[in-house]
């Protein structure tokens, strides 16, 4: 479900807006769902858990998002 022209780095971290996109900043979504839906699925254990980088910064491992895309049948 990832956009075909969106390239993910091999390793690293992605913030929420990198994953679900940001219309104001014209950032395309890797997984085209809403922020709330994504976070609800994280809470339910369907999507990978984030990593707390600092007190105010939460991110997801690129490897976990790649695995999620493979699981839901997308192309990374």
GIKAZI-V559691 format. One record per residue. N is the residue number from 1. SS is DSSP state (alpha for helix, beta for strand, coil for the rest). Layout:
n=<N	N>
ss=<SS	SS>
This chain:
n=<1	2	3	4	5	6	7	8	9	10	11	12	13	14	15	16	17	18	19	20	21	22	23	24	25	26	27	28	29	30	31	32	33	34	35	36	37	38	39	40	41	42	43	44	45	46	47	48	49	50	51	52	53	54	55	56	57	58	59	60	61	62	63	64	65	66	67	68	69	70	71	72	73	74	75	76>
ss=<coil	coil	coil	coil	coil	coil	coil	coil	coil	coil	coil	coil	beta	beta	coil	alpha	alpha	alpha	alpha	alpha	coil	beta	coil	coil	coil	coil	beta	coil	coil	coil	coil	coil	coil	coil	alpha	alpha	alpha	alpha	alpha	alpha	alpha	alpha	alpha	coil	coil	coil	coil	coil	coil	coil	beta	beta	beta	beta	coil	coil	beta	beta	beta	beta	beta	alpha	alpha	alpha	alpha	alpha	alpha	alpha	alpha	alpha	alpha	alpha	coil	coil	coil	coil>
